[in-house]
Amino acid sequence: MTAALTRPRYLDLETFARAAGAHPDLVQRLVVLGLVDATRAPNGEWRFEPEQIPVVARVQRLRNGLALNYAAIGLVTDLLDRIAELECNRPIVPTRGGKAWT
């Protein structure tokens, strides 16, 4: 008997949907809309990286919390990603007395 010591690199549609807490039809729709990344296996089945699970959760939060349509969700996620990137690369401004001096 052998046991896997690492997580599988890719998940099939059913496994991915279950892990993301979404219906497989919704996951397929998100892939077609370009909101979730997936590849096709040689047999034609969708393959998902586990890192895409939080992406589905984010889409569902935006859809349920803000009642955004999928086109708007794509725009909002792009903007949120860009903001996060800019904040990571933001230069540190020296402060004097707890306030920025620029």
GROMACS elastic network, one bead per residue, 0.5 to 0.9 nm:
[ bonds ]
;  ai    aj funct       b0    kb
    4     7     6  0.73532   500
    4     8     6  0.83644   500
    6     9     6  0.85276   500
    7    10     6  0.85943   500
    7    50     6  0.88745   500
    8    11     6  0.69252   500
    8    49     6  0.87249   500
    8    50     6  0.84735   500
    9    48     6  0.83468   500
    9    49     6  0.62714   500
    9    50     6  0.73613   500
   10    16     6  0.88244   500
   10    47     6  0.56655   500
   10    48     6  0.51722   500
   10    50     6  0.67233   500
   11    14     6  0.80955   500
   11    15     6  0.59775   500
   11    16     6  0.55249   500
   11    46     6  0.83535   500
   11    47     6  0.55301   500
   11    49     6  0.62119   500
   11    50     6  0.68285   500
   12    15     6  0.54599   500
   12    16     6  0.59436   500
   12    17     6  0.84656   500
   12    45     6  0.72839   500
   12    46     6  0.60974   500
   12    47     6  0.50441   500
   12    48     6  0.63581   500
   13    16     6  0.51415   500
   13    17     6  0.59398   500
   13    18     6  0.84893   500
   13    24     6  0.64038   500
   13    27     6  0.77880   500
   13    28     6  0.81513   500
   13    45     6  0.75976   500
   13    46     6  0.58379   500
   13    47     6  0.65436   500
   13    48     6  0.71663   500
   14    17     6  0.51967   500
   14    18     6  0.61414   500
   14    19     6  0.86067   500
   14    23     6  0.84441   500
   14    24     6  0.61792   500
   15    18     6  0.51859   500
   15    19     6  0.61609   500
   15    20     6  0.85762   500
   16    19     6  0.51111   500
   16    20     6  0.60597   500
   16    21     6  0.84819   500
   16    22     6  0.85462   500
   16    24     6  0.81753   500
   16    27     6  0.84779   500
   16    47     6  0.85016   500
   16    48     6  0.67350   500
   16    49     6  0.84130   500
   16    50     6  0.74664   500
   16    52     6  0.87445   500
   16    53     6  0.72979   500
   17    20     6  0.50661   500
   17    21     6  0.59555   500
   17    22     6  0.50532   500
   17    23     6  0.58404   500
   17    24     6  0.52769   500
   17    25     6  0.87830   500
   17    26     6  0.84500   500
   17    27     6  0.64684   500
   17    53     6  0.84041   500
   18    21     6  0.51095   500
   18    22     6  0.62879   500
   18    23     6  0.74196   500
   18    24     6  0.80014   500
   19    22     6  0.78568   500
   19    50     6  0.87641   500
   19    53     6  0.70768   500
   20    23     6  0.86888   500
   20    27     6  0.88983   500
   20    52     6  0.85891   500
   20    53     6  0.51764   500
   20    54     6  0.74337   500
   20    55     6  0.88527   500
   20    56     6  0.63958   500
   20    57     6  0.67069   500
   21    53     6  0.88605   500
   21    56     6  0.85333   500
   21    57     6  0.80176   500
   22    25     6  0.83393   500
   22    26     6  0.65694   500
   22    27     6  0.67441   500
   22    56     6  0.78767   500
   22    57     6  0.86473   500
   22    60     6  0.87089   500
   23    26     6  0.52794   500
   23    27     6  0.64645   500
   23    28     6  0.88537   500
   24    28     6  0.62222   500
   24    29     6  0.86231   500
   25    28     6  0.51304   500
   25    29     6  0.62393   500
   25    30     6  0.87145   500
   26    30     6  0.61991   500
   26    31     6  0.86658   500
   27    30     6  0.50848   500
   27    31     6  0.63100   500
   27    32     6  0.87558   500
   27    36     6  0.77515   500
   27    56     6  0.77385   500
   28    31     6  0.50941   500
   28    32     6  0.62795   500
   28    33     6  0.86598   500
   28    36     6  0.87344   500
   28    46     6  0.85033   500
   29    32     6  0.51198   500
   29    33     6  0.61634   500
   29    34     6  0.86189   500
   29    35     6  0.87271   500
   29    36     6  0.89923   500
   30    33     6  0.50751   500
   30    34     6  0.61862   500
   30    35     6  0.51601   500
   30    36     6  0.55717   500
   30    37     6  0.85607   500
   30    56     6  0.81130   500
   30    59     6  0.87474   500
   30    70     6  0.82789   500
   31    34     6  0.50678   500
   31    35     6  0.58626   500
   31    37     6  0.60902   500
   31    38     6  0.66155   500
   32    35     6  0.77169   500
   32    36     6  0.81731   500
   33    36     6  0.78280   500
   33    70     6  0.76941   500
   33    71     6  0.81172   500
   33    74     6  0.84607   500
   34    37     6  0.67769   500
   34    74     6  0.79266   500
   35    55     6  0.78448   500
   35    56     6  0.81593   500
   35    59     6  0.78680   500
   35    70     6  0.83049   500
   35    73     6  0.81733   500
   35    74     6  0.62383   500
   35    77     6  0.86362   500
   36    48     6  0.88070   500
   36    52     6  0.65832   500
   36    53     6  0.88332   500
   36    55     6  0.66505   500
   36    56     6  0.69849   500
   37    48     6  0.70926   500
   37    49     6  0.80790   500
   37    52     6  0.69127   500
   38    46     6  0.63555   500
   38    47     6  0.56001   500
   38    49     6  0.72662   500
   38    52     6  0.84758   500
   39    45     6  0.83491   500
   39    46     6  0.57779   500
   39    47     6  0.51993   500
   39    48     6  0.66851   500
   39    49     6  0.89189   500
   40    43     6  0.77374   500
   40    44     6  0.54484   500
   40    45     6  0.55375   500
   40    47     6  0.57998   500
   40    48     6  0.88442   500
   41    44     6  0.51763   500
   41    45     6  0.53079   500
   41    46     6  0.62136   500
   41    47     6  0.62963   500
   42    45     6  0.74869   500
   48    51     6  0.82544   500
   48    52     6  0.69305   500
   48    53     6  0.86991   500
   49    52     6  0.57765   500
   49    53     6  0.79543   500
   50    53     6  0.57205   500
   50    54     6  0.85212   500
   51    54     6  0.66653   500
   51    55     6  0.77244   500
   52    55     6  0.50669   500
   52    56     6  0.66657   500
   52    57     6  0.89730   500
   53    56     6  0.53744   500
   53    57     6  0.65805   500
   53    58     6  0.88610   500
   54    58     6  0.60990   500
   54    59     6  0.86124   500
   55    58     6  0.50735   500
   55    59     6  0.62616   500
   55    60     6  0.86441   500
   56    59     6  0.51001   500
   56    60     6  0.61758   500
   56    61     6  0.86333   500
   57    60     6  0.50955   500
   57    61     6  0.61571   500
   57    62     6  0.86769   500
   58    61     6  0.50999   500
   58    62     6  0.62453   500
   58    63     6  0.85431   500
   58    77     6  0.82914   500
   59    62     6  0.52215   500
   59    63     6  0.60422   500
   59    64     6  0.85247   500
   59    70     6  0.83016   500
   59    73     6  0.66633   500
   59    74     6  0.85181   500
   59    77     6  0.80731   500
   60    63     6  0.50166   500
   60    64     6  0.59175   500
   60    65     6  0.80690   500
   61    64     6  0.52814   500
   61    65     6  0.54549   500
   61    66     6  0.77250   500
   62    65     6  0.52854   500
   62    66     6  0.53880   500
   62    67     6  0.68104   500
   62    68     6  0.63787   500
   62    69     6  0.89029   500
   62    73     6  0.66423   500
   62    76     6  0.85494   500
   62    77     6  0.88929   500
   63    66     6  0.58009   500
   63    69     6  0.66481   500
   63    70     6  0.75518   500
   63    73     6  0.71978   500
   64    67     6  0.53167   500
   64    68     6  0.76299   500
   65    68     6  0.81536   500
   68    71     6  0.80217   500
   68    72     6  0.58548   500
   68    73     6  0.60950   500
   69    72     6  0.53838   500
   69    73     6  0.62278   500
   69    74     6  0.88768   500
   70    74     6  0.62982   500
   70    75     6  0.87796   500
   71    74     6  0.52672   500
   71    75     6  0.66059   500
   71    76     6  0.88236   500
   72    75     6  0.50715   500
   72    76     6  0.60654   500
   72    77     6  0.85244   500
   73    76     6  0.50239   500
   73    77     6  0.59640   500
   73    78     6  0.84218   500
   74    77     6  0.53258   500
   74    78     6  0.61984   500
   74    79     6  0.86786   500
   75    78     6  0.51756   500
   75    79     6  0.62327   500
   75    80     6  0.86625   500
   76    79     6  0.50708   500
   76    80     6  0.60738   500
   76    81     6  0.85370   500
   77    80     6  0.50152   500
   77    81     6  0.60435   500
   77    82     6  0.84899   500
   78    81     6  0.51847   500
   78    82     6  0.61761   500
   78    83     6  0.86723   500
   79    82     6  0.50253   500
   79    83     6  0.61260   500
   79    84     6  0.85989   500
   80    83     6  0.50950   500
   80    84     6  0.61929   500
   80    85     6  0.86050   500
   81    84     6  0.51396   500
   81    85     6  0.61957   500
   81    86     6  0.86795   500
   82    85     6  0.50276   500
   82    86     6  0.61541   500
   82    87     6  0.85819   500
   83    86     6  0.50973   500
   83    87     6  0.61033   500
   83    88     6  0.85971   500
   84    87     6  0.51459   500
   84    88     6  0.62168   500
   84    89     6  0.87362   500
   85    88     6  0.52064   500
   85    89     6  0.63835   500
   85    90     6  0.86105   500
   86    89     6  0.51394   500
   86    90     6  0.58673   500
   87    90     6  0.50001   500
   87    91     6  0.86108   500
   88    91     6  0.86183   500
   90    93     6  0.88587   500
   93   100     6  0.66986   500
   93   101     6  0.82848   500
   93   102     6  0.79095   500
   94    99     6  0.86649   500
   94   100     6  0.64280   500
   94   101     6  0.72818   500
   94   102     6  0.84460   500
   95    98     6  0.57224   500
   95    99     6  0.52724   500
   95   101     6  0.58984   500
   95   102     6  0.84808   500
   96    99     6  0.56097   500
   96   100     6  0.63391   500
   96   101     6  0.62997   500
   97   100     6  0.81939   500
   97   101     6  0.89259   500
